[in-house]
């Protein structure tokens, strides 16, 4: 398959210069022309050129300002820019290079040098883009492998207790819905910057009770409420789960997905008012993933049947979540929950249908 021709955007207010460059380059490249900086910004966004030739001396918006505007609009992140200039002094070159230009081509143009410099820059760009693709491919492979590992760890809890397994599946969906909703809140731009992080939270959610694999069956499956001593033992599952994850992922401890998993496992029983466990941290000290998990965990427990209790109606469970706003739960997460709560009865019906 024939490789497509590279696209070059030429920005120059002098038609003679443009005609000369077209004569030098048009046999090998697709040439696009802008006669001023404003038109160049529009054309750069539309064409997405592989390389830009930018005249320095232009009226209204000179080449330096045009390049500043291109950077501000993220139009030249991976695009080499070569300045066209009759000014060959060191100060002018330094200014252009500081702005991100990769080279200067001086006027009058030497055709052979123009072709060679453009060829070299395009080859370098091709190599850099290829390297970026390889890195991204390896990153995706690592992410998939890590996701399989973490999902397998989460399945351990399901093998111990089928009831816990259904709880895991439901709360995973709830956490994803909450993360998607909270992503719209400007306060959480840093913690949930994109869809990839929404996926991280959803992937991490099933591991929140992984520590229960270390709890004995007579406590884990007791068909009645736990006494104080048993409750104290059960409360150790957050720390035990954290320790399991840390030991299983030592070489990947800095990966954001592993960090989110660890934060959710250790902190999903912490409370906004600081009265939770195991560390008694409060407010924004509690990682966002754990705050999402806390609301999802409690809602699911309220509407689910247990050996020692009947499920509460959806409306009552929603009232309980609202009652915990600002005390047990992060107020912003509760607000996100209220945006999705009307869809939860149908969602739970679907879970019941799939379990039959």
C-alpha positions in Angstrom: 0.0 0.0 0.0 1.5 3.4 -1.1 2.4 5.7 1.8 0.3 8.9 1.9 2.2 12.2 1.1 3.2 14.4 4.0 1.2 17.6 4.4 3.1 20.9 4.7 1.5 24.1 5.8 3.2 27.2 4.4 2.5 30.5 6.2 3.8 33.6 4.4 2.2 36.9 3.4 4.4 37.2 0.3 3.0 35.3 -2.7 6.4 35.1 -4.4 7.8 33.2 -1.5 4.9 30.8 -1.5 5.3 30.2 -5.3 9.0 29.5 -4.8 8.3 27.0 -2.0 5.5 25.3 -4.0 7.9 24.9 -6.9 10.5 23.3 -4.6 8.2 21.0 -2.6 5.0 20.3 -4.5 6.4 17.2 -6.3 6.9 15.4 -3.0 4.4 16.9 -0.6 0.9 18.2 -0.4 1.1 22.0 0.2 -1.4 24.1 2.0 -1.1 27.9 2.1 -2.1 30.6 4.6 -1.3 34.3 3.9 -1.5 35.4 7.6 -1.4 34.1 11.1 -5.2 34.1 11.7 -5.9 32.0 8.6 -3.0 29.7 9.6 -4.6 28.9 13.0 -7.8 27.8 11.2 -6.0 25.9 8.6 -3.7 24.1 11.0 -6.6 22.8 13.0 -8.4 21.7 9.8 -5.5 20.1 7.9 -3.4 18.8 10.8 -0.1 19.3 8.9 2.9 17.1 9.3 5.2 20.1 9.1 4.8 23.9 9.2 6.9 26.5 7.4 6.2 29.8 9.2 7.4 33.3 8.0 8.7 35.5 10.8 7.9 38.9 9.4 4.2 39.2 8.8 1.8 42.1 9.5 -0.7 42.1 12.4 0.4 38.7 13.8 4.1 37.9 13.2 5.5 34.4 13.1 6.4 34.4 16.8 2.9 35.3 17.9 1.4 32.9 15.5 3.4 30.0 17.0 2.5 31.2 20.5 -1.2 31.0 19.5 -0.7 27.6 18.0 0.8 26.3 21.2 -2.0 27.8 23.2 -4.6 26.0 21.0 -2.5 22.7 21.1 -2.2 22.7 17.3 1.6 21.9 17.1 2.2 19.4 19.9 4.0 16.9 17.7 4.4 19.0 14.6 7.8 20.4 13.6 7.8 24.1 12.8 10.6 25.7 10.7 10.8 29.5 10.6 11.3 31.3 7.3 13.3 34.5 7.7 15.7 36.9 6.2 16.9 37.8 9.7 19.8 35.5 10.5 20.9 37.1 13.8 21.4 34.9 16.9 18.8 36.8 19.0 16.0 36.1 16.5 17.0 32.5 16.2 17.1 32.1 19.9 13.6 33.6 20.2 12.2 31.1 17.7 13.9 28.1 19.2 12.7 29.1 22.7 9.1 29.1 21.3 9.6 25.5 20.0 10.7 25.9 16.4 13.0 23.1 15.3 15.0 25.0 12.6 15.4 28.1 10.6 15.4 28.4 6.7 16.9 31.7 5.5 15.8 33.7 2.5 16.6 33.6 -0.4 15.8 29.9 -0.4 18.4 27.3 -1.5 16.2 24.5 -3.0 18.5 21.7 -2.1 18.9 22.8 1.6 15.1 23.4 1.9 14.4 19.9 0.6 17.1 18.3 2.9 16.0 20.1 6.0 12.3 19.3 5.5 13.2 15.6 4.7 15.3 15.3 7.8 12.6 16.8 10.1 9.8 14.6 8.6 11.9 11.5 9.0 12.6 12.4 12.6 8.9 13.0 13.2 8.1 9.7 11.7 10.6 7.9 14.0 9.3 9.8 17.0 5.7 9.0 16.2 6.5 5.3 15.6 8.3 5.2 19.0 5.3 6.8 20.7 3.0 4.1 19.1 5.3 1.3 20.4 5.3 2.8 23.9 1.5 3.2 23.8 1.1 -0.4 22.6 3.3 -1.7 25.4 1.4 0.4 27.9 -1.9 -1.0 26.7 -0.5 -4.5 27.0 0.7 -3.9 30.6 -2.7 -2.3 31.5 -4.5 -5.4 30.2 -2.3 -7.8 32.0 -2.6 -5.8 35.2 -6.4 -5.7 34.8 -6.5 -9.5 34.5 -4.3 -9.9 37.6 -6.5 -7.6 39.7 -9.7 -9.1 38.4 -8.4 -12.5 39.4 -7.6 -11.3 42.8 -11.1 -9.8 43.2 -12.6 -13.2 42.2 -11.1 -14.8 45.3 -13.7 -13.2 47.5 -16.5 -14.5 45.2 -15.2 -18.1 45.6 -15.3 -17.7 49.4 -18.9 -16.4 49.4 -21.3 -16.3 46.4 -23.3 -13.6 48.2 -20.2 -11.4 48.3 -19.6 -12.1 44.6 -23.0 -10.6 43.6 -22.2 -7.7 45.9 -18.9 -7.2 44.1 -20.6 -7.0 40.7 -23.3 -4.6 41.7 -20.9 -2.2 43.5 -18.6 -2.2 40.6 -21.3 -0.8 38.4 -22.3 1.7 41.0 -18.7 2.9 41.4 -18.4 3.4 37.6 -21.7 5.3 37.5 -20.6 7.5 40.4 -17.2 8.2 38.9 -18.7 9.1 35.5 -21.1 11.5 37.3 -18.4 13.0 39.5 -16.1 13.6 36.6 -18.4 16.4 35.5 -17.7 18.2 38.9 -14.8 20.7 38.4 -13.5 19.9 41.9 -12.6 16.4 40.8 -10.8 17.3 37.5 -7.4 16.2 39.0 -8.6 13.0 40.6 -10.8 11.9 37.6 -9.2 13.6 34.6 -10.5 11.3 31.9 -12.4 8.1 31.0 -9.3 6.0 31.7 -9.5 6.9 35.4 -13.2 6.1 35.4 -12.2 2.6 34.2 -9.5 2.4 36.9 -12.1 3.1 39.6 -14.4 0.5 38.1 -11.6 -2.1 37.8 -10.5 -1.5 41.4 -14.0 -1.7 43.0 -14.2 -5.5 43.0 -11.2 -5.7 45.1 -12.6 -3.7 48.0 -13.4 -6.8 50.1 -10.5 -9.0 49.0 -9.3 -9.0 52.7 -12.3 -11.2 53.6 -10.4 -14.2 52.2 -8.5 -14.0 55.5 -11.7 -14.1 57.6 -12.8 -17.5 59.0 -16.0 -19.1 57.6 -17.7 -19.1 61.0 -17.6 -15.3 61.0 -17.8 -14.6 57.3 -20.9 -16.9 56.8 -22.5 -16.4 60.2 -26.3 -16.3 59.7 -26.8 -13.6 62.3 -25.4 -10.3 63.3 -21.8 -10.4 64.5 -20.9 -9.8 68.2 -18.4 -7.2 69.2 -15.4 -9.6 69.1 -16.4 -11.0 65.7 -17.0 -7.4 64.4 -13.5 -6.5 65.5 -12.1 -9.4 63.6 -14.1 -8.6 60.5 -12.9 -5.0 60.5 -9.4 -6.3 59.9 -10.3 -7.2 56.4 -9.5 -3.7 55.1 -5.9 -3.9 56.3 -5.5 -7.6 55.3 -6.8 -6.8 51.8 -4.3 -4.0 51.5 -1.5 -6.2 52.6 -2.5 -8.9 50.0 -2.5 -6.4 47.2 0.8 -4.8 48.2 2.5 -8.1 48.3 1.0 -9.2 44.9 2.0 -6.0 43.1 5.3 -5.0 44.5 6.9 -4.3 41.1 3.9 -2.2 40.0 3.2 -0.2 43.1 3.6 3.2 41.3 1.0 2.4 38.6 -2.1 4.6 39.1 -4.5 1.6 38.8 -2.6 -0.3 41.6 -2.6 2.9 43.7 -6.3 3.3 43.3 -6.9 -0.4 44.2 -4.8 0.0 47.3 -6.6 3.2 48.4 -10.1 1.6 47.9 -9.2 -1.6 49.8 -7.7 0.2 52.8 -10.1 3.1 53.1 -13.6 2.1 52.0 -14.8 1.9 55.6 -13.4 5.4 56.5 -16.0 8.1 57.2 -16.2 11.7 56.2 -16.3 12.7 59.8 -13.3 10.7 60.8 -15.2 8.0 62.8 -14.4 5.1 60.4 -11.7 2.5 60.3 -8.9 1.4 60.1 -7.1 4.7 60.3 -9.8 7.2 61.3 -8.9 9.7 58.6 -11.5 12.2 57.5 -12.7 14.6 54.8 -10.4 15.0 51.8 -7.8 12.9 53.5 -9.9 9.9 52.3 -8.9 9.0 48.7 -11.7 9.7 46.1 -12.0 6.0 45.1 -12.7 5.0 48.7 -15.4 7.7 49.0 -17.1 6.4 45.9 -16.8 2.8 47.2 -18.2 3.8 50.6 -21.5 5.1 49.1 -21.8 2.2 46.7 -21.0 -0.4 49.5 -23.6 1.0 51.9 -26.4 1.4 49.4 -25.9 -2.2 48.1 -25.9 -3.5 51.7 -29.1 -1.7 52.5 -31.1 -3.0 49.5 -29.7 -6.5 49.7 -31.0 -9.5 51.6 -28.8 -10.9 54.3 -29.3 -13.9 56.6 -29.9 -11.6 59.4 -32.1 -8.9 57.6 -34.5 -8.2 54.9 -33.7 -5.8 52.1 -34.8 -2.2 52.5 -36.9 -0.5 49.8 -34.9 1.7 47.4 -36.5 4.9 48.7 -35.5 4.1 52.3 -31.9 3.3 51.3 -31.7 6.6 49.4 -32.9 8.4 52.5 -30.2 6.6 54.6 -27.5 7.8 52.1 -28.8 11.3 52.3 -28.8 11.2 56.0 -25.1 10.3 55.9 -24.2 13.3 53.7 -21.4 15.2 55.4 -21.0 12.8 58.2 -20.5 9.3 56.8 -20.1 10.3 53.2 -18.5 13.0 51.1 -21.3 15.5 50.2 -20.2 15.7 46.6 -20.3 11.9 46.2 -23.8 11.9 47.7 -24.9 14.6 45.2 -23.5 12.4 42.4 -25.4 9.5 43.9 -28.7 11.5 43.8 -28.2 12.1 40.1 -28.2 8.4 39.4 -30.4 7.0 42.1 -33.6 6.9 40.0 -31.9 4.4 37.6 -30.9 2.0 40.3 -34.1 -0.1 40.8 -34.1 -1.0 37.1 -30.4 -1.8 37.3 -31.0 -4.1 40.3 -33.8 -5.8 38.5 -31.5 -6.6 35.6 -29.0 -8.1 38.1 -31.7 -10.3 39.5 -32.8 -11.4 36.0 -29.3 -12.4 35.0 -28.8 -14.4 38.3 -31.9 -16.5 37.6 
